[in-house]
């Protein structure tokens, strides 16, 4: 039986939150949107202040409107995608209606990345009923805190990430080596070495690169800004080799992009990690590198061996599909857990389930980053 879910997230075009929203629709759930992006301040400075200091009037309206929506719609589940603007009072009000709260985070509030946006999240996360964990590093933390969680995988959206039309070949590809993404960590230096030292034809697309490249480099390396939806998918299709890295400060096991590239039947050349090797067989379904030199060598080899490259890309795509690396398969596991939790919420134990995280929150407050 479908659950009535209020989905609280920035539901902007091209965003992964919107992809998950539609995945839950495809799973037959009754979804109501609460689009946080409607509350984004128009001024850049005010928006930056709200990110760093989500308190007072900067977030009061969004919290009041959410509580009013929950009381009016009476959802069974309130799905919170990166809830950085909600207060403990709001979570208490939601739970008083009997709704379960679910937290889904692609970013890591407990790692060394220090985004600076987690002030309110640190106050509410122990009050939530179910956490979707996407990285192995989080498991011992949540076990220590005694919080209810389910381990899921970063995943691609099957409605957005799929193979190119039949008969697509290198004649349709005008990007030799491609990186589509952000300039996190050592990626600017890594790609600069591929281009300048190893003389490889690398094309970059993505936001904020103007902050990390010289003006002349930006003109030579960049092709387009941030690619979304069809433009992102076609960027993968048009690339003979697609690079994927990890955000180490986010303590990632695998690159989200790795699944999207494979699902688009792109040739995946990713950083060699235990997580990537678990998801794709090296040399058969994807290729990996541990250094810029190894990356450069594999680029040269596979640019010169298109038949081998095409076969690996096809097998990688099949692996992503058959192993459930898509949003629908991953979120179906979450829905199954939620249905079990709803079945266990009887009048006799509902109060106990509500009060337990509050006591944990008091006992473990010192372990939360300030």
C-alpha positions as CSV (number, residue, x, y, z in Angstrom):
1,X,0.0,0.0,0.0
2,X,1.5,3.4,-0.9
3,X,2.6,5.8,1.8
4,X,1.6,9.4,1.8
5,X,5.0,11.2,1.7
6,X,5.8,14.9,2.1
7,X,9.1,15.4,0.2
8,X,11.0,18.3,1.7
9,X,13.9,19.3,-0.6
10,X,15.1,21.8,-3.2
11,X,13.2,20.5,-6.2
12,X,15.1,22.3,-8.9
13,X,15.5,21.0,-12.4
14,X,18.7,19.0,-12.8
15,X,19.0,18.3,-9.1
16,X,19.3,14.8,-7.6
17,X,16.5,15.6,-5.1
18,X,14.1,16.0,-8.0
19,X,15.3,12.7,-9.4
20,X,14.6,10.9,-6.1
21,X,11.2,12.6,-5.9
22,X,10.3,11.1,-9.3
23,X,11.7,7.7,-8.3
24,X,9.4,7.6,-5.4
25,X,6.5,8.4,-7.7
26,X,7.5,5.6,-10.0
27,X,7.5,3.3,-7.0
28,X,3.8,4.1,-6.5
29,X,4.1,6.3,-3.5
30,X,1.7,9.2,-2.9
31,X,4.2,12.2,-3.0
32,X,3.5,15.8,-2.0
33,X,6.2,18.3,-2.8
34,X,7.6,20.9,-0.3
35,X,10.1,22.8,-2.4
36,X,12.7,24.5,-0.2
37,X,14.2,26.3,-3.2
38,X,11.2,28.6,-3.1
39,X,12.6,30.1,0.1
40,X,16.1,30.9,-1.3
41,X,16.9,34.6,-0.8
42,X,17.4,36.5,-4.0
43,X,20.5,38.3,-2.7
44,X,23.8,36.4,-2.8
45,X,25.1,37.8,0.5
46,X,21.9,37.1,2.3
47,X,21.8,33.5,0.9
48,X,25.4,33.0,2.1
49,X,24.5,34.3,5.5
50,X,21.6,31.9,5.8
51,X,23.8,29.0,4.8
52,X,26.3,29.8,7.6
53,X,23.9,31.1,10.2
54,X,20.5,29.3,9.7
55,X,18.8,31.0,12.6
56,X,16.1,33.6,13.4
57,X,14.1,35.3,10.6
58,X,16.3,33.7,7.9
59,X,14.6,30.4,8.5
60,X,11.5,31.1,10.5
61,X,9.1,31.3,7.5
62,X,10.2,28.0,6.0
63,X,9.8,26.2,9.4
64,X,6.4,27.7,10.0
65,X,5.2,26.8,6.5
66,X,6.4,23.3,6.8
67,X,4.7,22.7,10.1
68,X,1.5,24.2,8.7
69,X,1.7,21.9,5.7
70,X,2.3,18.8,7.8
71,X,-0.7,19.6,10.0
72,X,-2.9,20.2,7.0
73,X,-1.8,17.3,4.8
74,X,-1.1,14.7,7.6
75,X,1.5,12.7,5.7
76,X,2.6,9.3,7.0
77,X,6.3,10.2,6.2
78,X,8.2,13.4,6.0
79,X,11.2,12.9,3.7
80,X,14.0,15.4,4.5
81,X,16.7,15.7,1.8
82,X,19.7,17.5,3.4
83,X,17.7,19.3,6.2
84,X,20.0,22.2,7.1
85,X,17.3,24.8,7.8
86,X,14.9,23.0,10.2
87,X,14.8,23.5,13.9
88,X,14.2,21.0,16.7
89,X,10.8,22.6,17.4
90,X,9.8,21.8,13.8
91,X,10.8,18.2,14.1
92,X,8.9,17.8,17.4
93,X,5.8,19.3,15.7
94,X,6.1,16.9,12.8
95,X,6.4,13.9,15.0
96,X,3.4,14.9,17.1
97,X,1.3,14.3,14.1
98,X,2.5,10.7,14.0
99,X,4.5,11.1,10.8
100,X,7.9,9.3,10.5
101,X,10.9,11.4,9.5
102,X,13.5,10.2,7.0
103,X,16.8,11.9,6.4
104,X,18.7,11.5,3.1
105,X,22.2,13.1,2.8
106,X,24.5,13.0,-0.1
107,X,27.0,15.2,1.6
108,X,28.8,14.4,4.9
109,X,28.2,16.6,7.9
110,X,30.7,14.6,10.1
111,X,33.7,14.4,7.8
112,X,36.6,16.8,7.5
113,X,35.0,18.8,4.6
114,X,33.5,21.4,7.0
115,X,30.9,23.0,4.7
116,X,29.8,25.3,7.4
117,X,26.0,24.8,6.8
118,X,25.3,22.1,9.4
119,X,24.4,24.2,12.5
120,X,20.7,23.3,12.6
121,X,21.3,19.7,11.3
122,X,23.5,19.0,14.3
123,X,20.6,20.0,16.5
124,X,18.0,17.8,14.8
125,X,19.6,14.7,13.4
126,X,19.2,12.6,16.5
127,X,15.5,13.3,16.6
128,X,14.8,11.7,13.2
129,X,13.4,8.3,12.8
130,X,15.4,6.9,9.9
131,X,18.7,7.8,8.3
132,X,19.8,6.8,4.8
133,X,23.5,6.3,5.0
134,X,25.5,6.5,1.7
135,X,29.1,6.0,3.0
136,X,30.6,3.3,5.0
137,X,32.4,5.8,7.3
138,X,29.0,6.8,8.8
139,X,28.0,3.3,9.9
140,X,30.0,3.2,13.2
141,X,29.0,6.7,14.0
142,X,25.3,6.0,13.8
143,X,25.7,2.7,15.6
144,X,27.4,4.4,18.5
145,X,24.7,7.0,18.7
146,X,22.0,4.2,18.6
147,X,20.2,5.8,15.7
148,X,18.1,3.9,13.2
149,X,19.7,3.7,9.7
150,X,19.7,1.9,6.4
151,X,22.7,1.7,4.2
152,X,22.0,2.6,0.6
153,X,24.2,3.2,-2.4
154,X,24.7,6.4,-4.4
155,X,22.6,5.8,-7.5
156,X,21.7,7.0,-11.0
157,X,18.3,8.1,-12.3
158,X,17.1,5.7,-15.0
159,X,14.8,8.4,-16.5
160,X,17.9,10.7,-17.0
161,X,20.9,8.3,-17.3
162,X,20.5,5.8,-20.1
163,X,22.5,4.6,-23.2
164,X,22.8,6.6,-26.4
165,X,20.7,5.8,-29.5
166,X,21.5,2.5,-31.3
167,X,24.5,2.8,-33.6
168,X,26.3,5.5,-31.6
169,X,30.0,5.4,-32.3
170,X,33.2,7.5,-32.0
171,X,32.0,9.4,-35.1
172,X,29.3,10.9,-32.8
173,X,31.8,11.7,-30.1
174,X,33.6,15.1,-30.2
175,X,35.1,15.0,-26.7
176,X,38.2,12.7,-26.4
177,X,38.6,12.7,-22.6
178,X,36.0,14.4,-20.5
179,X,35.5,15.5,-17.0
180,X,32.1,16.9,-16.2
181,X,31.9,18.1,-12.6
182,X,33.2,20.5,-9.9
183,X,36.8,21.5,-9.2
184,X,37.0,19.8,-5.8
185,X,40.3,19.0,-4.0
186,X,43.2,18.2,-6.4
187,X,41.1,17.9,-9.6
188,X,42.3,21.1,-11.1
189,X,46.0,20.1,-10.6
190,X,45.3,16.5,-11.8
191,X,43.6,17.6,-15.0
192,X,46.2,20.3,-15.6
193,X,48.9,17.6,-15.5
194,X,47.0,15.5,-18.0
195,X,46.7,18.4,-20.4
196,X,50.0,20.2,-19.9
197,X,52.4,17.5,-19.0
198,X,51.0,14.5,-20.8
199,X,49.6,16.4,-23.7
200,X,46.2,14.7,-23.6
201,X,42.9,16.1,-25.1
202,X,40.9,16.7,-22.0
203,X,37.7,18.7,-22.0
204,X,36.2,20.1,-18.8
205,X,32.6,21.1,-18.1
206,X,31.2,22.3,-14.8
207,X,30.7,25.2,-12.4
208,X,33.2,27.4,-10.6
209,X,36.3,26.4,-12.7
210,X,37.0,30.1,-13.3
211,X,38.2,30.3,-9.6
212,X,40.8,27.6,-10.1
213,X,42.1,28.1,-13.6
214,X,44.0,31.0,-15.2
215,X,42.0,33.0,-17.8
216,X,44.0,31.4,-20.7
217,X,43.5,27.9,-19.2
218,X,39.8,28.5,-18.8
219,X,39.5,29.4,-22.5
220,X,41.4,26.4,-23.6
221,X,40.1,23.7,-21.2
222,X,36.4,24.6,-20.6
223,X,33.5,23.7,-22.7
224,X,30.2,24.8,-21.2
225,X,29.4,25.5,-17.6
226,X,27.3,23.2,-15.4
227,X,25.6,20.5,-17.5
228,X,22.2,19.3,-16.3
229,X,19.7,16.7,-17.4
230,X,19.9,16.0,-21.2
231,X,23.0,18.2,-21.6
232,X,24.8,16.2,-18.9
233,X,23.7,12.9,-20.4
234,X,24.7,14.0,-23.9
235,X,28.1,15.2,-22.6
236,X,28.8,11.6,-21.4
237,X,27.6,10.2,-24.7
238,X,29.8,12.5,-26.7
239,X,32.9,11.6,-24.7
240,X,35.2,8.7,-25.6
241,X,36.5,8.5,-22.0
242,X,34.8,9.8,-18.9
243,X,36.8,10.6,-15.8
244,X,35.5,10.2,-12.2
245,X,37.1,11.0,-8.9
246,X,36.2,10.9,-5.2
247,X,35.6,13.7,-2.8
248,X,37.9,12.5,0.0
249,X,36.8,15.2,2.4
250,X,33.3,13.8,2.0
251,X,34.7,10.3,3.0
252,X,33.1,8.9,-0.1
253,X,33.4,5.2,-1.0
254,X,32.5,5.6,-4.6
255,X,31.8,8.5,-7.0
256,X,28.2,9.3,-7.7
257,X,29.3,10.2,-11.2
258,X,30.6,6.6,-11.7
259,X,27.1,5.2,-11.7
260,X,25.8,7.9,-14.0
261,X,28.6,7.4,-16.5
262,X,28.1,3.7,-16.5
263,X,24.3,4.0,-16.9
264,X,24.8,6.2,-19.9
265,X,27.1,3.5,-21.4
266,X,30.0,5.8,-21.2
267,X,33.5,4.4,-20.8
268,X,34.3,4.9,-17.1
269,X,37.9,5.7,-16.0
270,X,37.7,6.3,-12.2
271,X,40.0,6.6,-9.3
272,X,40.9,3.1,-8.0
273,X,39.2,2.5,-4.7
274,X,37.8,-0.5,-2.8
275,X,34.3,0.9,-3.4
276,X,34.7,1.2,-7.2
277,X,36.3,-2.2,-7.5
278,X,33.4,-3.7,-5.6
279,X,30.9,-2.1,-8.0
280,X,32.7,-2.7,-11.3
281,X,35.2,-5.3,-12.4
282,X,38.4,-3.6,-13.4
283,X,39.4,-4.1,-17.0
284,X,36.0,-5.7,-17.9
285,X,33.3,-3.2,-16.8
286,X,35.4,-0.1,-16.0
287,X,39.0,1.0,-15.8
288,X,40.7,2.6,-12.7
289,X,43.8,4.6,-11.9
290,X,45.9,5.3,-8.8
291,X,48.1,8.1,-10.2
292,X,48.1,10.7,-12.9
293,X,50.7,8.6,-14.8
294,X,48.5,5.5,-14.8
295,X,45.5,7.6,-15.8
296,X,47.5,9.1,-18.7
297,X,48.7,5.7,-19.8
298,X,45.2,4.2,-19.8
299,X,43.8,7.2,-21.7
300,X,46.4,6.7,-24.4
301,X,45.7,3.0,-24.6
302,X,41.9,3.2,-24.8
303,X,41.8,6.1,-27.2
304,X,43.7,3.8,-29.5
305,X,41.5,0.7,-28.8
306,X,37.9,1.7,-29.5
307,X,36.5,-1.8,-29.8
308,X,37.8,-2.8,-26.4
309,X,36.6,0.5,-24.9
310,X,33.1,0.0,-26.3
311,X,32.9,-3.5,-24.9
312,X,33.9,-2.3,-21.4
313,X,31.3,0.5,-21.6
314,X,28.5,-1.9,-22.5
315,X,29.4,-4.3,-19.7
316,X,29.6,-1.5,-17.2
317,X,26.2,-0.3,-18.2
318,X,24.7,-3.8,-17.8
319,X,26.4,-4.1,-14.4
320,X,24.9,-0.8,-13.2
321,X,21.4,-1.9,-14.3
322,X,21.5,-5.5,-13.1
323,X,23.1,-4.7,-9.7
324,X,20.5,-2.1,-8.7
325,X,22.6,1.0,-8.8
326,X,19.6,3.0,-9.8
327,X,17.4,5.3,-7.7
328,X,14.3,3.1,-7.9
329,X,16.1,0.0,-6.6
330,X,17.8,1.9,-3.8
331,X,14.8,3.8,-2.6
332,X,12.6,0.7,-2.8
333,X,14.8,-0.7,0.1
334,X,14.0,2.5,2.1
335,X,10.3,2.2,1.4
336,X,10.3,-1.4,2.6
337,X,12.0,-0.3,5.9
338,X,9.5,2.5,6.3
339,X,6.6,0.1,5.8
340,X,8.0,-2.1,8.5
341,X,8.4,0.8,10.8
342,X,4.9,2.0,10.2
343,X,3.6,-1.5,11.0
344,X,5.5,-1.4,14.3
345,X,4.0,1.9,15.4
346,X,1.1,0.9,17.6
347,X,-0.5,3.2,20.2
348,X,1.4,1.4,23.0
349,X,4.9,1.9,21.6
350,X,4.5,5.1,19.6
351,X,5.4,7.3,22.5
352,X,8.4,5.2,23.3
353,X,9.7,5.5,19.8
354,X,9.3,9.3,20.0
355,X,11.0,9.8,23.3
356,X,14.0,7.5,22.7
357,X,16.0,9.7,20.3
358,X,15.4,12.6,22.6
359,X,17.2,10.9,25.5
360,X,19.9,9.9,23.1
361,X,20.2,13.4,21.9
362,X,20.8,14.6,25.4
363,X,23.3,11.9,26.2
364,X,25.4,12.3,23.1
365,X,25.4,16.0,22.5
366,X,29.1,16.4,23.2
367,X,29.9,14.1,20.3
368,X,28.3,16.3,17.7
369,X,30.7,18.8,15.9
370,X,30.2,22.4,16.9
